[in-house]
Amino acid sequence: MNPVELIRKKRNGGTLSQDELHAFITEYVRGRIPDYQMSAFLMAVYFNGMTMEERATFTDVMLRSGDVVDLSMIPGVKVDKHSTGGVGDKVSLILAPMVAACGVPVPMISGRGLGHTGGTLDKLESIPGFRTNLTIDEYKRVIAETGLVLIGQTDDIAPADKRMYSLRDVTATVESIPLIAGSIMSKKLAEGIDALVLDVKTGNGAFMQKYDDSVALADALVSIGNAMGKETVGFITDMNQPLGFMIGNWLEVVESIECLQGKYVRDLMDVTYVLGGAMLWLGKKAVSIDEGIEQCKSAIASGKAMDKFCELTERQGGDVSYLTNPSRYPSAENGIGVLSEKSGYVAGYSTMEIGLLAIELGAGRLKVDDVIDPKAGIIITKKIGDEVKAGELLATIFTDKSGVVQLASDRLKALIQIADRRVEPPPLVVSYVDAHGVRPWRM
Ligand code: URA
């Protein structure tokens, strides 16, 4: 294999064979191909894309660069969900215990906050004692005993992706659909799942802001999953406003607990139920997504989903007393209300900027080694289309950083658009994607 020839072929729009792709990536992981050649290859892919067959091989090679967890000793169809990320997206915290309570095992390897989005691991770690750094043996034990497990990526899961992702980050090659799809799917397929439900976000708080780009990403993810023998379906869901009302790690745990205890936060629970219904259907516990949705609603109403979340928390070292009594948790030093200057209707949110503001308040990392303040964040009080009166509370900011409060409050006010006339809220679950293509979802 001549790396230069292979890069040239891709640069000129050619298609690489399985053997060529396999050799190039394997040699890179072994340190026999330098970063500068891999960078050139990534840029060639960025411009020329990959065929479906290349995408499947690329994912497969990255997947096999590390451990692929074997969960075949656990009975049942193991199903996970992956979201491409957004602001206030706490769905996994409610969804995973809800689906597990319905009898479908949920093995979940999650990520940390990335850019303006929050990460499930950071949210879980805001629960005192909760350990997300389990070994693979512990991971297997927890799912065998509780029917669900939530951990972070270990060094042994898809190490090729880890190295290539760092390189993409510094060579302007992150925003490539085949590269993103391979990166996400190699990690998900290493978890030991049998099937996968994807939540691909679209809108001004998503990585893919344009609907057509979200469709292309969803299609790539679904095709790879199915090509690799794991039944995969996806939904394209709205991210033009924060999901639910709370943004920030502990705040999002609190909102999740409230929903697990039966509170109906409309957009958050509607998305959670659709994804849950699909997981139960793929997990062969329901004959349709609709029947799965009904089972999920029963698991919330009966308290079984909340019990499962407490069981998981205890099993992973967390202090359950904070879940049953969240008021025990310390509060941020500053809690500042943002009031509306005029009467009207909420017309829109600058969602990505709100995510970035939450990070500056302490809810995320500006540098890799920054320490997160789990108490920091924002609570909004209105959704798009809601009426607001002059002087009424629009949002509250929580932070220990006293120097940023006034500026943050002025900025947040500017990120919430108020119009004179009522604006229709954007549709929440926009499309459904499976091996047959994309079609509108009814909601
Ligand atoms: N998340 C990933 O895991 N990989 C990407 O390339 C982008 C988002």
Boltz pocket constraint, residues with backbone or C-beta under 6 A from the ligand:
constraints:
  - pocket:
      binder: B
      contacts: [[A, 174], [A, 179], [A, 180], [A, 181], [A, 183], [A, 184]]
      max_distance: 6.0
